[in-house]
């Protein structure tokens, strides 16, 4: 068989059922061989969307997502998706075509060094230079994408490698690296800290979602009677209404979560990387706390905050033991303080700032009333992302997909397309700002072609709302470059054969959501929100978490 045929034989064996991408000259042999494979090709309208769709599929299912692109501009378009997946630990494999081997380095048509460009954006990149290595490299790519801290892997396939005949099977299963394990001294220190702490906090990140260890987090926190705070990427690990959950911490975190971290004497950081959006002023972060950092990626330990104890290892091994060894505690004084803070500083739902539109928190609450716990929500990036994080209840891991580390506008819509292939009858809702939506607006065609039963909610404030908020707060109110002359999103959806609604009142929004619940297929709702509505709480960049503003 050819290298291309071998590739699909291997991918089928690895359990791949769907690939997102766009055909093109340098990848055509692979696409041709795919036509004889049961693997489904979902043709997106841009390669960046294909990468984000593979990412959304990976985050929703826990399996490796696969995307496909041709050489040159196809490969460069996919790079933003690789960076997004790398920052947020999403396991994807990108198959990218390349000009034939003899032409590499000659500036041939659509030749770009995608392999070289991708090296800083992936866990590992491969260029296949022998058709007999196709199976070995693909299996290695999948293993690398999933082991340790998950992430993206790129496989570059020159066109002549795809068409060449495979003459021998060079694949031999290679021993995988062993997961590190904390030592006895580390465990002894953690046990002592848990036993003596009076104000503990459990701080969880995306690593809890990626490792599937959310039940152990809850068991640990319940034994310690410790409050739980979450990063943006950790949302869904703990039910929003769990009595120990204080919400998100950080720049747009809740007042109580931020002050709890600032006052605690023990911070158990689990699968989190102390991102600047979480810590605020690093020197003032958790100033009274002994910090225990459980993390599989050695590079993240001590990078920003130096822990007192390191539990370097896979959370699937570390967390069960941590939960078992945690003493049963109560901390009544600590909880009296936390309950006082929650009562005095609740999340507030504002009235329309300028009398026009539906307050965004009310939109999130309305969505929360119609979503099942297993339904999947994706967001774009900006104010609506923070409103969703704060006000939209989520109670299961892998049901809140968003771009955290890179803040990629244009991620959420195609990620929802990928998540729609998660199966099991789970509905998918894409929440988008009007600015972010237009980053990959062309994917309406993909939704229409495949009749993806996706609810698209456009939070329309006629501009880049988060930039507007920063300009108002920190740049003297000098607004520049933030106003958008938007199309009529309802008519645009209808042009693709997708039913559209406009909601300017809560009653109109309710009718639109009812229509989505009772009919099949895709649907778009253009929700008019107040133009000048800000997101609060907010900690100004570089300030300590205690500087959180509520208005």
Buried (B, 14 or more C-beta within 10 A) or exposed (E): EBBBBBBBBBBEEBEBBBBBBBBBBBBBBBBBBBEEBEBEBBBBBBBBBBBBBBBBBBBBBBBBBBBBBBBBEBBBBBBBBBBBBBBBBBBBBBBBBBBBBEBBEEEBEBBBBBBEBBEEBBBBBBBBEBBBBBBBBBBBBBBBBBBBBBBBBBBBBBBBBBBBEBEEEBBEEEEEEEBBBBEEEBBEBBBEBBEEBEBBBBBBBBBBBBBBBBBBBBBBBBBBBBBBBBBBBBBBBBBBEBEBBBBBBBBBBBBBBBBBBBBBBBBBBBBBBBBEBBBBBEEBBBBEBBBBBBBBBEEBBEEBBEBBBBBBBBBBBBBBBBBEBBEEBEBEEBBEBBEEBBEEBEBEEBEBBEEBBBBBBBBBBBBBEBBEEBBBBBBBBBBBBBBBBBBBBBBBBBBBBBBBBBBBBBBBBBBBBBBBBBEEEBBBBBBBBBBBBBBBBBBBBBBBBBEBBBBBBBBBBBBBBBBBBBBBEEEEEEBEEBEBEBEEBBEBBEBBEBBBBBBBEBEBBBEBBEBBEEEEBBBBBBBBBBBBBBBBBBBBEEBBBBBBEEE
